[in-house]
Amino acid sequence: MNDSRLTLICPPLRTKCHADENPVGYLMRLADTNTYSSYRWLLKGRGVDTVDFEKLYQTYLEASWTGFQYADPKLAQTCALPNIHLISTRLRYCPQCLQEDNYWRIGWQIKWSVACSRHQVWLQDLCPDCHKEHSFLKARGSQSKCLEHLTQADAIQAHSSIVRMQRFLEDGILEFENHLFNADHRPTLLERCELLEFMWKWLLIGEDATKPSRHKFQYVTDVKVIAGQCADALFSDESGLWRYLQTIHLTRASAIGIQQKRLVQFYRQLFSEFTEPPFQRLKEVVEQYATMNLIRDITEKHTLFSNNAKKAQLWYSFNRACNEYDIASSVLTRAIIDKQVTAHYEKTSSSYTKCAIYRPDLEKILPHLNGLITARRAAQILGVTKVQFAQLQNSGCFKFEVPPREEYCSTWQYSKLELETVIENINRGAATVTDDCMVLSLTLQNHIRGSIEMPFRRVFKAIVSGQLIVRKPDDNICKLGDLWLDKTEFTRWLKKLRRKSDALSVTQAAKVLGINEEFCYQLVNSGYLNHKVNSNNAKVIFPDHIRQFRQEYVILSKLSNESRLTSGSIMELLQDLGVYPVDYEDYEKLRQKLYLRAEVLKSTKLLHYVQHLPEIGL
């Protein structure tokens, strides 16, 4: 059986190779020296018609007269590269190298080689005369004249970062303190090629694509821009890689969703394909960028991320934020609506909307959010009953008080710190008990007996303002229900209060409200303004009735004066929210437009004005 192995035929005239000579170029030079019309005359066996750098190199090693046994070790590494990283027969060259030494360097055939590291100029692919590409295999044919012009091509200076990238590709050299690579772990030539290919292809990602497609890199002139961007990323200043990541992350991506998917794909591919120690620092910078820019939860299942990245991530899912920071979902929802916390929404393929929370915002506002409590908890802190606390609600007793609203917050919200401060201040002003004292809760039960409207609110405001002095037996902090009142002092205060609480006629009530008398009668007769009937069978209105009316309703004309908006524009604004006057469906209309206060609060534009209406007497 004949030996089909590829072998080199020894010609009459022999020549040794250069240390970094292209095996195909050497074969063509050897054929030219012997004036052979075809390089095939020098080979026999299988593979004569196929250009294979590795096979030719191994064949030359068996012929001692070629000198390949003493060639640069980089030659063997380059020939062993997969074909995807090599240009097989097309010429790429440095005109200045050809002027000095008339042979083809193997380094020029690496697809990612774009510059000559010796002369610091761009490599070229085309003839300066005909502007066409050329092949080794046709060097003695129709292209022979063009090859003579290659040394005359203009040498174009390459940027210093391009030269550094070329030296890194060829030798793994890092000429200065490069923060992206560890000098103790030099990547192999194959790893260096794979890194540059990876970096280049991501710079060519298509419009609104989430990952790059395979590109065929033809000529140096076509890739100068992306080669420059890649060199800037890896071999310029410390911000270079950050600029590169911003480019592939944000350029040609019209939506945040595409940008996010693109960043995820880049991260996954980089960490999956480059697992060796030489790339650890590079991956750390990429991880830092991803951690700062990924709007998503990074959990334990994301194994490519380090523990530090999981701790430093800027975004949490909504549910995780609630769990990690121990806050109610309703509280966090209200913070988002109030723009205290930034949130990002993303619709999934299953029509489910995911919500991500920006952690720095949440942590900044967290002390305030943690101090928010429900009305039930507020009553417990004050030590009062649910009914008693209801009298304090929406009455100006508290600086921070948020009423429930649909799609905003389902419960009343109060500040825990404010309520605790109220209790502390009341206790600080407490005196010692006297012989004629009674616990506050019993005082309300036994001495008022419905003789005044909103009795607990009246007592609370009197205590806070210093009109009533509370008493306690020791220095311990007491809640409101456990404090004491002197009977004589309380009786004296109650008599003064009753004198001030004389009932008003409808006419007097109209003056207090600042409205037309006829309109006031309409409000009374329609039940919007509560009243009582005295012993003379006349309708009378107490101050508490007026306060209750102000808290439940808003008169359009008053709101217009306060907000400086026309009545018509306010009505249009409320109609867009589905809010209409209370008599919208009634046949008998009121003389003025009247709205439920809780309904008007739905408008964020009017919220500020409406919240202060009871306090400013409208």
DATA-V20930 format. One record per helix or strand of 3 or more residues. SS is the DSSP state (H for helix, E for strand). FROM is the first residue (numbers start at 1). TO is the last residue. If there is no record, write none. Layout:
ss=SS from=FROM to=TO
ss=SS from=FROM to=TO
This chain:
ss=H from=23 to=33
ss=H from=39 to=42
ss=H from=53 to=61
ss=H from=64 to=66
ss=H from=68 to=70
ss=H from=73 to=79
ss=H from=83 to=85
ss=H from=95 to=100
ss=H from=106 to=109
ss=H from=136 to=138
ss=H from=144 to=147
ss=H from=150 to=152
ss=H from=160 to=171
ss=H from=189 to=203
ss=H from=220 to=235
ss=H from=240 to=250
ss=H from=256 to=273
ss=H from=277 to=293
ss=H from=307 to=312
ss=E from=315 to=317
ss=H from=318 to=325
ss=H from=329 to=337
ss=E from=343 to=347
ss=E from=353 to=358
ss=H from=359 to=370
ss=H from=375 to=382
ss=H from=386 to=392
ss=E from=413 to=415
ss=H from=416 to=428
ss=E from=437 to=439
ss=H from=440 to=448
ss=H from=455 to=465
ss=E from=470 to=472
ss=H from=480 to=482
ss=E from=484 to=486
ss=H from=487 to=500
ss=H from=506 to=513
ss=H from=517 to=526
ss=E from=539 to=541
ss=H from=543 to=552
ss=E from=553 to=555
ss=H from=556 to=563
ss=H from=567 to=576
ss=E from=594 to=596
ss=H from=597 to=600
ss=H from=604 to=611
ss=H from=613 to=616
